Amino acid sequence: MAEKPRVAIFDFTGCEGCELNQLNFEDQLLDILAHVDIVEWREAMDDRAAEYDIAFVEGSLSTPDCITRINDIRRRTKVLVALGACAVQGGINGMKNTQAIEEVREEVYGEDKYLFPTLPALALHEVVKVDYNVRGCPMTQIEFLKLFTSLVMGKQPIEPDHAVCVDCKLKENECVYERGMICLGPVTRAGCDAQCPSVGQYCTGCRGLVTNPNLSGMEEILVEHGLSVDEAWKRLELYNANDLEGAR
Amino acid sequence: MVQFYLDAERLPAFVAHLMAQKTVIAPHAKGQKSFTFETVAEPDQVVLDYPRVMQSIRKFFLPPKEELLTFDLTENSYETTEVEPIDAIFLGVHSYDVAAVGRLDYNFSVGSPEKNYLTRRQGAVFVGVSFVPDSYHFSGSVNIRPEDPTGCDIFLTKLFEGYVLEVHTPTGEELIKGFDMPAHDAGRPATGHFQQHIYVPQTRLSEIMEQSYDNDVWAETAEQCVGCGTCNLVCPTCYCFNVDEAVDVTVTKGHRERHWDGCMLRKFSEVAGGEVFRESLAGRQRHRIFRKFKYISDTTGQPWCVGCGRCTAACPAHISIVGIVNRLISDHAQAVVAPI
């Protein structure tokens, strides 16, 4: 490779946990830096750049300013990667969209609300073209490394599109439903190596839904295990409100 | 064939006797309600009275994930990952899981023999144990009785207290040498009745399936099915896999890995260009059932389902394989009767 790819990292509405997770690559960070030049990263450095080969973007878009900035980033970058649940599918922030936006604005900003224009929280792909996704809340490290090595090698990354149940069965985890828990694994996209069920937790659906999920079938499962229909959908909407708009 | 009586209290001593000869792999309790085959460390941790293990012993011969080769991008070279035979005693295997290994032996031997599976299969010794059918087992409908010793070197049939121990092969004879047990001459009992039945034998199922391609049951089942793939992944005769590659973060070395896959998963039937040729869950469900009772069975004459009940027991939507097959049978019967 003649020149190292120039990488920039940006954040929008989110907790910065995904970015922090990149800094947490303690064992791999030097290897990563050997393959790329990081030219812009507000959380970790001061430099700014005019153009980039790869932009990693965290957070959802929730103000008019966000829209302007993401369009600007899209113009400057060759490849745009959405990083984490907020950027990929709207994530936790999407719960805002299930309520009246003016009420939300008033609840958060009170009488100063006129100083803070707000929009429904949008996933990046709802505004600009997204080339690749790294899912999870926070973004899944193993998936980030796979995507990173694929991009450096110029290969098409493979995005998993099977349920978390598959990863649990491969690891022979006892199904958390057997332990009386309620799990979104059957319709949630794997790729996390079933991280939560492997340590006795249930899946909250942070990595988004599989393609063409059978939502009424999933509702039936959740209701059978004791949730009301409303609770079932609220549980599904925790990370996926935007993808579930109008699905109920 | 020789029969002995093995007292339940002497079971740990028997396990220890086997462990002195070879690695022993047997069922252990796992989690709150589940069981799994593991290498035995403590003889008294072995559980022989269990309904079914989550994953059959398939996982030892066809691991969920396995490295096929490693490669070096700087030298442009690769090295095949060598596989060893599993020289171990599988203790406490149910008859349907032994039968399932026989099915896999066929699948990996015909056509182009598959080296990794067949290498691992060398050296395995089976000590079977009878089971009491629960509300999911239906192996009787596919000609596998709970006390069927086929394929086993030694077979244990549970009595109220203890077991009838039968030796079926010279390997089995070697294994019990030096372990004194009283002879048993009272025969052995059947170990229980099945609560689940497929109404007709395999000889008729193929034809019924043939007429059932457009049955409504596929679409009706698809309303409940969430396509999670659990039924495929717990099936002891499913063997589909996918192969992919990963490089490490230095981008100089990597490996090729194969892992279990399943026909209920959308990406399974995705091809280059993004086309998915079995998009509907109804079509995928039909394919799964036909793989168990028609496609391979038309060649071999045997059902490729061994009646363990795992797919039904593990399904989060409670889809019953027996329910689907019996529905096809009764719909077919009605269609035949209807013209009269």
Interface residues (C-beta under 8 A of the other chain):
Chain A: Q28 D31 I32 A34 H35 L145 K146 F148 T149 V152 M153 I158 P160 D161 H162 A163 C165 V166 K169 L170 K171 E172 E174 C175 Y177 E178 R179 G185 P186 V187 V210 T211 N212 P213 N214 S216 G217 M218 E220 I221
Chain B: K30 G31 Q32 K33 S34 T36 M54 Q55 K59 P64 K65 A222 E223 Q224 C225 V226 G227 C228 G229 T230 L233 V234 D244 A246 V247 D248 V249 T250 V251 H259 W260 G262 L265 R266 K267 E279 L281 A314 P316 A317
